[in-house]
Amino acid sequence: MLPIGALMNAGAIAAGGILGLTLGRRMPEAVRACIFQGLGLSVLAVGIKLTLKTASPVILITSIVCGAALGGLFRLEERMTSASLWVKGKLRAKNPKFSDGLVLAATIFCCGSLAVLGPLDEGVRGDLTLLSTKSFLDGLTTIAFASAYGVGAVLSCVPVLLYEGSLTMLAHSLASSIDPAVVTELSAVAGVLTMGTGFNQLEIKRISLPNMLPALPITVALVSWFG
């Protein structure tokens, strides 16, 4: 199976990055701030739409609460931050902005809920809606990242392509054994996490989203047991 969504996402990041490099420091800080505010509002809207798909609010709430508790217990955000710093150290780039841009962009683009749910939706249902949305958002985000960090942010398209492409093909190979109800509830949980991304981008409230990632496997377990 050709992972169209992953290719589209990587292409959007590359295109946004090239535009950001072209603009460079000529992009006023006020414009960059407006871009992130617009993205934050858009992400909130997408998150709300996804959340409303749930057929079981109890499973949704239980997954989020238990996932956040587990993530906090195992300090997932701290571990992911440490892993990012380790990768940055291994790059040993002469220009610190190169490694900063690559690690920051790759972490943001690969660790969000849409990076998991998008490939799953494409692989199981052939639905590109989530990855289309993610591609648009990532492309705009990379404009700002590339203008600030340079080519490192643009090259984040490579790990994104490999990560999402692999997930899409894995989901496609397992499609016959995946319950559609699982995908529906995962999309709803992803919607809550996506709303959290919007809150973070708008700087309304700092939400520790990496600590909530265990909500995804918990959702699968709850739907399988009680769905």
C-alpha positions as CSV (number, residue, x, y, z in Angstrom):
1,M,0.0,0.0,0.0
2,L,1.3,3.5,-0.9
3,P,1.1,5.8,2.1
4,I,-0.5,8.8,0.3
5,G,-1.2,10.6,3.6
6,A,2.4,10.3,4.8
7,L,3.8,11.5,1.4
8,M,1.3,14.4,1.5
9,N,2.3,15.4,5.0
10,A,6.1,15.2,4.2
11,G,5.5,17.2,1.1
12,A,3.6,19.9,3.0
13,I,6.4,20.2,5.6
14,A,9.0,20.5,2.8
15,A,6.9,23.1,0.9
16,G,6.2,25.1,4.1
17,G,9.9,24.9,5.1
18,I,11.1,26.2,1.7
19,L,8.7,29.1,2.0
20,G,9.9,29.8,5.5
21,L,13.5,29.7,4.4
22,T,12.7,32.1,1.6
23,L,11.0,34.5,4.0
24,G,13.7,34.0,6.6
25,R,14.1,36.8,9.1
26,R,12.0,39.1,6.8
27,M,8.9,37.6,8.5
28,P,7.9,40.0,11.3
29,E,7.5,38.5,14.7
30,A,3.9,39.8,14.7
31,V,3.1,37.8,11.6
32,R,4.7,34.7,13.0
33,A,2.6,35.1,16.2
34,C,-0.6,35.5,14.1
35,I,0.2,32.3,12.2
36,F,0.4,30.4,15.4
37,Q,-2.8,31.9,16.7
38,G,-4.6,31.0,13.6
39,L,-3.3,27.5,13.8
40,G,-4.3,27.2,17.4
41,L,-7.9,28.2,16.6
42,S,-8.0,25.8,13.7
43,V,-6.6,22.9,15.8
44,L,-9.3,23.6,18.4
45,A,-12.0,23.4,15.8
46,V,-10.6,20.1,14.4
47,G,-10.3,18.7,17.9
48,I,-13.9,19.5,18.8
49,K,-15.2,17.9,15.6
50,L,-13.2,14.7,16.3
51,T,-14.3,14.6,19.9
52,L,-18.0,14.7,19.0
53,K,-17.6,11.4,17.1
54,T,-17.6,9.4,20.3
55,A,-20.3,6.9,20.9
56,S,-19.3,6.4,24.6
57,P,-18.4,9.5,26.6
58,V,-17.6,7.2,29.6
59,I,-14.9,5.4,27.6
60,L,-13.6,8.8,26.4
61,I,-13.4,10.3,29.9
62,T,-12.0,7.2,31.5
63,S,-9.3,6.9,28.8
64,I,-8.2,10.5,29.1
65,V,-8.1,10.5,32.9
66,C,-6.4,7.1,33.3
67,G,-4.0,7.9,30.4
68,A,-3.0,11.2,32.0
69,A,-2.4,9.4,35.4
70,L,-0.2,6.7,33.8
71,G,1.7,9.2,31.8
72,G,2.4,11.4,34.8
73,L,3.4,8.3,36.8
74,F,5.9,7.2,34.2
75,R,7.0,10.8,33.5
76,L,6.6,10.4,29.7
77,E,7.0,14.1,28.9
78,E,10.3,14.2,30.8
79,R,11.5,11.0,29.1
80,M,10.5,12.4,25.6
81,T,12.4,15.6,26.3
82,S,15.5,13.7,27.4
83,A,15.3,11.6,24.2
84,S,15.0,14.7,22.1
85,L,18.1,16.2,23.8
86,W,20.0,13.0,23.3
87,V,19.2,13.1,19.5
88,K,20.2,16.7,19.4
89,G,23.5,15.8,21.1
90,K,24.2,13.0,18.6
91,L,23.6,15.3,15.6
92,R,26.7,17.4,16.6
93,A,25.7,20.0,14.1
94,K,28.0,23.0,13.9
95,N,25.0,25.3,13.7
96,P,22.9,24.7,16.9
97,K,19.8,26.0,15.1
98,F,20.0,23.1,12.7
99,S,19.7,20.4,15.4
100,D,17.2,22.5,17.4
101,G,15.0,22.9,14.4
102,L,15.2,19.3,13.3
103,V,14.6,17.8,16.8
104,L,11.8,20.3,17.7
105,A,9.9,19.9,14.5
106,A,10.3,16.1,14.3
107,T,9.1,15.8,17.9
108,I,6.1,17.9,17.4
109,F,5.1,16.4,14.1
110,C,5.6,12.8,15.1
111,C,4.4,12.7,18.7
112,G,0.9,14.3,18.3
113,S,-2.3,12.3,18.3
114,L,-3.0,13.0,14.6
115,A,0.4,11.4,13.8
116,V,-1.0,8.1,15.2
117,L,-4.7,8.4,14.2
118,G,-4.1,9.7,10.7
119,P,-2.1,6.7,9.5
120,L,-4.6,4.4,11.3
121,D,-7.6,6.0,9.6
122,E,-5.9,5.8,6.2
123,G,-4.6,2.2,6.7
124,V,-7.9,0.8,8.0
125,R,-10.6,2.9,6.3
126,G,-8.7,4.6,3.4
127,D,-9.8,8.0,5.0
128,L,-7.3,10.8,4.4
129,T,-9.2,13.5,6.4
130,L,-7.0,13.5,9.4
131,L,-3.7,13.4,7.5
132,S,-5.0,16.1,5.1
133,T,-5.7,18.3,8.1
134,K,-2.4,17.5,9.7
135,S,-0.5,18.2,6.5
136,F,-2.1,21.6,6.2
137,L,-1.3,22.5,9.9
138,D,2.2,21.1,9.7
139,G,3.0,23.0,6.5
140,L,1.9,26.3,8.0
141,T,3.8,25.5,11.2
142,T,7.0,24.7,9.3
143,I,6.9,28.2,7.7
144,A,7.4,29.7,11.1
145,F,9.9,27.0,12.3
146,A,12.0,27.3,9.1
147,S,12.1,31.1,9.3
148,A,13.4,30.8,12.9
149,Y,15.6,27.6,12.8
150,G,16.6,27.1,9.2
151,V,17.0,24.0,7.1
152,G,16.8,21.6,10.1
153,A,13.1,22.2,10.4
154,V,12.6,21.4,6.7
155,L,14.5,18.1,7.0
156,S,12.0,16.9,9.7
157,C,9.9,15.8,6.7
158,V,12.1,12.7,6.5
159,P,11.4,11.2,9.9
160,V,7.7,12.2,9.5
161,L,7.5,10.3,6.2
162,L,9.2,7.2,7.6
163,Y,7.1,7.2,10.8
164,E,3.7,7.8,9.3
165,G,4.4,5.7,6.3
166,S,5.3,2.7,8.5
167,L,2.2,3.1,10.7
168,T,-0.1,3.4,7.6
169,M,1.3,0.2,6.1
170,L,1.1,-1.6,9.5
171,A,-2.5,-0.5,10.0
172,H,-3.4,-1.6,6.5
173,S,-1.9,-5.1,7.0
174,L,-3.9,-5.4,10.3
175,A,-7.1,-3.8,9.0
176,S,-9.2,-7.0,8.9
177,S,-8.6,-7.5,12.7
178,I,-9.3,-3.9,13.8
179,D,-12.8,-3.2,15.1
180,P,-14.3,0.0,13.5
181,A,-15.6,1.0,17.0
182,V,-12.0,1.1,18.2
183,V,-11.1,3.6,15.4
184,T,-14.1,5.7,16.2
185,E,-13.3,6.0,19.9
186,L,-9.6,6.5,19.1
187,S,-10.6,9.4,16.9
188,A,-12.6,11.0,19.7
189,V,-9.7,10.6,22.2
190,A,-7.4,12.1,19.6
191,G,-9.8,15.0,19.3
192,V,-9.4,15.8,23.0
193,L,-5.6,15.7,22.7
194,T,-5.9,17.8,19.6
195,M,-7.8,20.4,21.5
196,G,-5.0,20.3,24.1
197,T,-2.6,21.2,21.2
198,G,-4.8,24.2,20.4
199,F,-4.8,25.4,24.0
200,N,-1.0,25.1,24.0
201,Q,-0.5,27.0,20.8
202,L,-2.9,29.8,22.0
203,E,-1.0,29.8,25.3
204,I,-4.3,29.6,27.2
205,K,-3.1,26.8,29.4
206,R,0.0,24.6,29.3
207,I,-1.2,21.0,28.9
208,S,1.2,18.1,29.2
209,L,0.1,16.2,26.1
210,P,2.9,13.6,26.0
211,N,1.7,12.4,29.4
212,M,-1.7,11.7,28.0
213,L,-0.6,9.5,25.1
214,P,-1.4,6.3,27.2
215,A,-5.0,7.2,26.7
216,L,-4.8,5.7,23.2
217,P,-3.9,2.1,24.2
218,I,-6.3,2.4,27.1
219,T,-9.1,3.3,24.7
220,V,-8.4,0.2,22.6
221,A,-8.5,-2.0,25.7
222,L,-11.8,-0.4,27.0
223,V,-13.6,-0.7,23.7
224,S,-12.4,-4.3,23.3
225,W,-13.7,-5.2,26.8
226,F,-16.9,-3.2,27.0
227,G,-17.7,-1.9,23.5
